[in-house]
Amino acid sequence: MDAVILKFIVNNGGAAVTGDLLFNLCDATTFLRIINGDEKFVSCSVGGTPKVVVRSRVRLCRVRECPGCAGLHLCKNFLLSGACHFSQRRRGCLFSHDLDSSHNMEVLRANGLETLTRAELCLLLLQSDPTLLPQVSICYNYNNDQCRDGCHRLHICEKLAACSCPRTHDFSAPQPLKILQEKQIPEHLMSSLKSVYANKDVLRFADKKAGLQGKEKVHLISFNLCSVFHELNDITSHGPEK
């Protein structure tokens, strides 16, 4: 069940509403067992809505010809796009392009990730590994209408959500697209970056509240579940909205 829930959340953009998980995949007892027992699942509240965001402690190994470690022996370019332009050069790429190698499968199984495809693993690691996405911040001046030309920060609405403001909400817009492509982020990932950056912010905030452990963490989860149960009762009592 853990693998099914993980795959569901990853294919939902890396985060899912808790009510959707309870309604479609599991009961409350199973949900609590998974949330309490697996660090890949982070329970949180986003805009007052209980959600579960996924992450992983798995990282890409950056050591060439590593004799063995707990990281994935995989080329970053291959992870991001399924291809690597360095492999076409004379010297070839110095990193592996085999996700199914014995070492990588051992790492994936040890972390409960063996059922994920390369694309699914890519999204999970993008919002988990701080080194995969370029350290490019959203432009504060742009969000206050004070930025000048030549800025190397992302001209994206800092809310990272659709709203009625006139600022850019699309990572495929010319300015953010140019900056991210210069950082070797494939164009096909642009549509995923809004949710990835938003999920990274949620996880960062969750880490800051890491003091909510033990009984306090269970209390937070129980509080979120109460909200979900109220929503589910409304659905079952009155039926879905027309």
C-alpha positions in Angstrom: 0.0 0.0 0.0 2.9 2.4 0.8 4.2 2.0 -2.8 0.7 2.6 -4.3 0.2 5.8 -2.2 3.7 7.0 -3.1 3.0 6.5 -6.8 -0.4 8.2 -6.5 1.1 11.3 -4.9 4.1 11.5 -7.2 1.8 11.4 -10.2 -0.4 14.1 -8.6 2.5 16.5 -8.8 4.3 15.4 -5.6 1.5 16.4 -3.2 -2.0 15.2 -2.6 -5.0 16.3 -0.5 -5.3 14.0 2.5 -9.1 13.6 1.8 -8.4 12.2 -1.7 -6.0 9.6 -0.2 -8.6 8.5 2.4 -11.4 8.5 -0.1 -9.6 6.7 -2.9 -6.8 4.6 -1.5 -6.8 3.7 2.2 -8.6 4.0 5.5 -7.6 6.2 8.4 -5.8 3.4 10.3 -3.6 2.6 7.2 -3.0 6.3 6.6 -1.8 7.0 10.2 0.5 3.9 10.0 2.1 5.1 6.8 2.5 8.7 7.9 3.9 7.8 11.3 6.1 5.0 10.0 7.6 6.4 6.8 9.6 9.6 6.5 8.8 9.8 2.7 5.4 11.1 3.6 5.0 14.6 5.3 1.6 15.6 6.6 1.0 19.3 6.5 -1.7 22.0 6.0 -1.5 24.2 2.9 -3.9 27.1 2.9 -6.0 25.3 5.5 -6.2 22.1 3.5 -4.6 18.9 4.9 -2.1 17.5 2.4 0.6 14.9 2.2 3.9 15.9 0.4 6.4 13.2 -0.5 10.2 13.4 -0.4 13.2 11.0 -0.2 16.6 11.0 1.5 18.1 9.3 -1.6 20.7 11.5 -3.4 22.7 11.1 -6.6 26.3 10.1 -5.9 28.7 12.7 -7.4 31.8 10.6 -7.0 33.1 9.2 -10.3 33.8 5.5 -10.2 32.5 5.3 -6.6 33.2 1.8 -5.2 29.9 1.7 -3.3 27.7 4.0 -1.3 24.0 4.7 -0.3 23.5 7.1 -3.2 22.3 6.4 -6.8 25.0 5.9 -9.3 23.3 7.8 -12.1 23.9 10.7 -14.5 22.0 13.8 -13.5 21.2 14.6 -17.2 19.8 11.1 -17.6 17.7 11.4 -14.5 16.2 14.7 -15.7 15.6 13.9 -19.3 16.3 10.2 -20.0 19.1 11.2 -22.3 22.6 12.7 -22.0 24.4 14.8 -24.6 27.8 13.9 -23.0 27.3 10.3 -24.0 27.6 11.3 -27.6 31.0 12.8 -27.2 34.3 11.0 -27.8 35.1 10.4 -24.1 31.4 9.7 -23.3 29.7 10.4 -20.0 31.6 9.4 -16.9 28.4 8.5 -15.0 26.0 5.6 -15.3 22.8 5.7 -17.4 21.5 2.4 -16.0 18.8 2.9 -13.4 18.3 -0.8 -13.2 21.9 -1.7 -12.3 22.3 -3.9 -9.3 23.6 -1.1 -7.1 20.8 1.3 -8.0 18.1 -1.3 -7.6 19.6 -2.1 -4.1 19.4 1.6 -3.2 15.9 1.9 -4.6 14.6 -1.2 -2.7 16.2 0.0 0.5 14.2 3.2 0.3 10.9 1.8 -1.1 11.3 3.5 -4.5 11.8 0.4 -6.8 8.3 0.7 -8.4 8.9 4.3 -9.6 9.7 5.0 -13.2 12.6 7.3 -14.1 10.2 10.3 -14.6 8.5 9.6 -11.3 11.8 9.3 -9.5 13.0 12.5 -11.2 10.0 14.5 -9.8 10.5 13.0 -6.3 14.2 13.8 -6.2 13.7 17.3 -7.7 11.6 18.4 -4.6 13.9 16.4 -2.2 17.5 17.0 -3.3 18.5 20.6 -2.8 21.3 20.2 -5.4 19.3 19.1 -8.4 17.5 22.4 -9.1 19.7 25.5 -9.5 19.9 27.8 -6.5 17.9 30.5 -8.3 15.6 32.5 -6.1 12.4 34.3 -7.0 13.0 38.0 -7.5 11.8 40.1 -4.6 12.1 43.3 -6.6 10.1 41.9 -9.4 7.3 41.1 -7.0 7.4 44.7 -5.8 7.6 46.2 -9.3 11.1 47.5 -8.8 13.3 45.2 -10.8 15.5 46.4 -13.6 16.6 44.6 -16.8 19.4 42.0 -16.6 18.2 40.4 -13.4 19.3 36.8 -12.9 16.5 35.8 -10.5 13.2 34.3 -11.5 10.5 36.7 -12.5 7.7 34.6 -11.1 4.9 35.5 -8.8 6.1 34.7 -5.3 2.8 33.1 -4.4 3.6 30.2 -6.7 -0.1 29.8 -7.4 -2.6 31.1 -9.9 -4.0 34.5 -8.8 -5.3 37.6 -10.4 -2.1 39.7 -10.2 -0.4 40.8 -13.4 2.9 39.0 -12.7 4.1 35.9 -14.4 2.9 32.5 -13.0 4.5 30.4 -15.7 8.0 29.0 -15.6 7.8 28.7 -19.4 7.6 32.4 -19.8 10.7 33.9 -21.6 12.6 35.3 -18.6 12.4 32.3 -16.2 12.7 29.8 -19.1 16.0 31.5 -20.3 17.5 31.4 -16.8 16.5 27.8 -16.1 17.7 26.6 -19.5 21.1 28.2 -18.8 21.1 26.1 -15.7 20.6 23.0 -17.9 17.0 22.3 -16.8 15.2 20.5 -19.7 12.3 22.4 -21.1 9.8 19.5 -20.6 10.2 19.9 -16.9 9.0 23.6 -16.8 5.4 22.6 -16.4 6.3 20.7 -13.2 8.4 23.3 -11.6 5.6 25.4 -10.0 4.4 22.4 -7.9 8.0 21.3 -7.3 9.1 24.7 -5.9 5.9 25.0 -3.9 6.4 21.5 -2.4 10.0 22.4 -1.6 8.7 25.4 0.3 6.2 23.3 2.2 8.9 20.7 3.1 11.3 23.5 4.2 8.6 24.9 6.5 7.9 21.4 7.8 11.6 21.0 8.7 11.5 24.3 10.6 8.7 22.9 12.7 10.7 19.7 13.3 10.0 20.1 17.0 6.6 18.8 16.3 7.6 15.2 17.0 6.2 12.3 19.0 2.8 13.2 20.6 2.7 16.7 19.1 3.2 15.2 15.6 0.4 12.7 16.2 -1.8 15.5 17.5 -1.2 17.5 14.3 -2.0 14.5 12.1 -5.1 13.8 14.1 -6.2 17.4 13.8 -5.8 17.2 10.1 -7.7 13.9 9.9 -10.7 15.5 11.8 -10.9 18.2 9.2 -10.8 15.5 6.4 -13.5 13.4 8.2 -15.8 16.5 8.3 -15.3 17.0 4.6 -16.0 13.3 3.8 -19.1 13.4 6.0 -20.4 16.3 4.0 -19.7 14.5 0.7 -21.5 11.3 1.8 -24.4 13.1 3.4 -25.1 15.6 0.7 -23.4 14.1 -2.3 -20.9 15.8 -4.6 -21.5 19.4 -5.6 -23.3 19.8 -8.9 
